[in-house]
């Protein structure tokens, strides 16, 4: 089975007190191992941060909803009508209008545009997700409240087992996206990938510095209108 070392995809937290929590050591974990340990690691981070889990410089709009176990790093911004919940870390990031971010790590200086939905996902440093990007964390099943199908990723070296039925994606540092994109369950995008508008992708490992396109998005025909004199 291939190894998915987090350090190949994203940079650990380096700014402020967050660097002295388990989020400062992300790069040393294999993905499946981190997912299994995540709840305990997040609890450790909360204990170390104490009352400073929401940094004084964080800006939160009055209409935003922030969960009791959320960590917001220095100079984080959460805009209108956005919900951030579950053991989520937003380290110096910007979360735009009408987003839903659940059980997700956002790397430093990452930007989420508007109407972004992320679930059980790790996003690296300096990424930019534009608008209407969704990362799903579970497969369709008879009872979506109790998923049981393990999330798998397919790469050049074979299948990678996430050892959990709940995982959305691993999105590398400096990844950029267009709009109206659906990812997961189970994607791993290397650093500096580009995702064009309209892409749907799941269960894949994508190396760094690749561009993903949906062919139909460029299939546009232009036709001149007839003038009234020709009618």
C-alpha positions in Angstrom: 0.0 0.0 0.0 1.4 3.5 -0.8 2.3 5.9 2.0 0.6 9.4 2.1 2.9 11.5 4.3 1.1 14.7 5.2 4.4 16.6 4.8 4.4 15.8 1.1 1.2 17.8 0.7 1.0 20.5 3.4 3.0 22.6 5.8 2.5 22.3 9.5 1.5 25.3 11.6 4.3 27.7 12.2 2.7 30.9 13.6 1.9 31.7 17.2 1.0 29.2 19.9 -0.5 26.8 17.4 3.0 25.8 16.4 3.5 24.3 19.9 0.5 22.0 19.5 0.2 18.8 17.5 -0.7 20.9 14.5 2.9 22.0 14.5 3.9 18.4 13.7 1.5 17.5 10.9 4.2 16.8 8.4 5.4 13.8 10.3 2.1 11.8 10.1 0.9 9.3 7.5 -2.7 10.3 6.5 -4.5 7.2 7.9 -2.6 7.4 11.2 -3.4 11.1 11.6 -7.1 10.5 10.9 -7.2 7.9 13.6 -5.4 10.1 16.1 -7.1 13.4 15.1 -9.7 13.6 17.9 -7.1 13.0 20.6 -4.5 15.4 19.0 -7.1 18.1 18.8 -8.0 17.7 22.4 -4.3 18.1 23.3 -4.2 21.3 21.2 -7.2 22.7 23.0 -5.7 22.0 26.4 -2.5 23.7 25.5 -4.2 26.7 24.1 -6.8 27.1 26.9 -8.7 30.3 26.7 -6.6 31.5 23.7 -8.1 28.9 21.4 -9.6 31.9 19.6 -6.9 34.4 19.0 -7.6 38.1 20.0 -6.9 39.2 16.5 -9.4 36.9 14.9 -12.3 38.7 13.3 -15.7 36.9 13.4 -18.8 38.4 11.9 -21.8 38.5 14.3 -23.8 36.2 12.0 -21.1 33.5 12.0 -21.5 30.4 14.2 -18.3 29.1 15.8 -18.2 25.7 17.6 -17.0 25.3 21.2 -14.0 23.3 20.1 -12.8 25.4 17.2 -9.4 26.9 17.1 -8.9 30.2 15.2 -5.4 31.4 14.8 -3.9 34.9 14.5 -5.6 37.2 12.0 -8.3 34.7 11.0 -11.4 36.1 9.4 -14.8 34.5 9.4 -17.4 36.3 7.2 -21.2 36.5 7.2 -23.5 33.5 7.7 -20.7 31.0 7.9 -20.6 28.0 10.3 -17.3 26.6 11.6 -17.8 23.5 13.7 -16.2 20.3 14.9 -12.5 20.1 15.8 -11.6 22.6 13.1 -8.5 24.7 12.9 -8.3 27.9 10.9 -4.7 29.2 11.3 -4.4 32.7 9.9 -7.0 31.9 7.2 -9.9 33.7 5.7 -13.3 32.0 5.5 -15.8 33.7 3.2 -19.5 34.3 3.0 -22.0 31.4 3.6 -19.5 28.6 4.1 -19.8 25.4 6.1 -16.5 24.1 7.5 -16.7 20.9 9.6 -13.9 18.9 11.1 -11.4 20.6 8.9 -7.8 21.9 9.2 -7.1 25.1 7.2 -3.4 26.0 6.8 -2.0 29.4 7.3 -3.1 32.2 4.9 -5.5 29.9 3.1 -8.6 31.6 1.6 -12.0 30.1 1.2 -14.3 32.1 -1.1 -18.0 32.0 -0.7 -20.4 29.0 -0.5 -17.6 26.5 0.3 -18.5 23.2 2.0 -15.7 21.2 3.6 -16.0 18.1 5.7 -13.2 16.1 7.4 -10.6 17.7 5.1 -7.0 18.9 5.5 -6.1 22.1 3.5 -2.5 23.3 3.2 -0.9 26.7 3.4 -1.7 29.5 0.9 -4.5 27.6 -0.9 -7.4 29.5 -2.5 -10.8 27.8 -3.0 -12.8 30.2 -5.1 -16.6 29.5 -4.8 -19.1 26.7 -4.6 -16.5 24.1 -3.9 -17.7 21.0 -1.9 -15.7 18.2 -0.4 -17.8 15.3 0.7 -16.6 12.9 3.4 -18.9 9.8 3.1 -20.1 7.5 0.4 -23.8 7.1 -0.5 -25.3 4.3 1.7 -28.6 3.1 2.9 -28.3 5.1 6.1 -26.1 8.2 5.6 -26.1 8.7 9.4 -24.1 5.6 9.9 -21.6 5.3 6.9 -19.7 2.0 6.8 -17.9 1.9 3.4 -14.2 2.7 3.9 -12.8 5.6 1.9 -10.1 4.5 -0.5 -7.7 6.4 -2.8 -6.3 5.2 -6.1 -2.8 6.2 -7.1 0.0 5.0 -9.4 1.3 2.8 -6.6 -2.1 1.1 -6.0 -4.9 1.6 -3.5 -4.5 3.6 -0.3 -6.8 2.7 2.6 -7.9 5.5 4.9 -9.1 3.1 7.5 -12.2 5.2 8.1 -15.6 5.7 6.4 -15.3 9.5 7.0 -12.7 11.4 5.0 -13.1 14.2 2.5 -9.8 15.3 1.1 -6.1 16.3 1.5 -5.6 19.5 -0.4 -2.0 20.5 -0.8 -0.3 23.9 -0.2 -1.0 26.6 -2.8 -3.8 24.7 -4.6 -6.1 26.9 -6.5 -9.7 26.2 -7.7 -12.3 27.6 -10.0 -16.0 27.3 -9.0 -18.7 24.7 -9.0 -16.4 21.8 -8.0 -17.2 18.6 -6.2 -14.5 16.5 -4.6 -14.5 13.4 -2.5 -15.0 11.3 -0.6 -11.3 10.6 -0.7 -9.0 12.8 -2.7 -5.3 13.8 -2.2 -4.1 16.7 -4.3 -0.4 17.5 -4.3 1.0 21.0 -3.8 0.3 23.7 -6.3 -2.5 21.9 -8.2 -5.0 23.8 -10.3 -8.7 22.7 -10.5 -10.7 24.2 -13.3 -14.4 24.9 -12.9 -16.9 22.0 -13.2 -14.5 19.2 -12.1 -15.9 16.3 -10.1 -13.3 13.9 -8.6 -13.2 11.2 -5.9 -11.0 8.4 -4.7 -7.9 9.7 -6.5 -4.3 10.7 -5.7 -3.1 13.6 -7.8 0.6 14.5 -7.8 1.9 18.0 -7.3 1.8 20.6 -10.0 -1.0 19.1 -12.0 -4.1 20.8 -13.5 -7.5 19.1 -13.5 -10.0 20.1 -16.1 -13.5 19.0 -17.1 -13.5 18.8 -20.9 -17.1 20.0 -21.3 -16.3 23.3 -19.8 -14.5 24.4 -22.9 -17.1 23.0 -25.3 -18.7 26.3 -26.2 -20.1 27.4 -29.5 -20.4 31.0 -30.6 -22.9 32.1 -33.2 -23.5 35.6 -34.5 -27.0 36.9 -34.1 -28.9 37.9 -37.3 -29.4 41.6 -37.6 -32.9 42.9 -38.0 -32.1 44.0 -41.5 -31.5 40.3 -42.5 -34.7 39.1 -41.0 
